[in-house]
Amino acid sequence: MTDKISLKNPKRLKIPSTYILTYEDGKTIEDDDFYPFYRKAKNIGFKTVEFVGDHNPQIKKLKELVDLLEQE
């Protein structure tokens, strides 16, 4: 989300994109180090999802992550 790239193929806009922001329980999403990337994703039209957990939900919250992904 920080490197500049040039995307020229208009078909790319038909690919759904989702940004999942994980944040620690008891903190706000704004406190998370990845919050600026979440905002950027939201501003460029990604679907955004907030998920309570650390940045490795596939380890500590696997079932919850799978449930979330199956909804998408």
Secondary structure, 3 states (H helix, E strand, C coil): CCCCCCCCCHHHHHCCCEEEEEECCCCCHHHCCCHHHHHHHHHCCCEEEEEECCCCHHHHCHHHHHHHHHHC
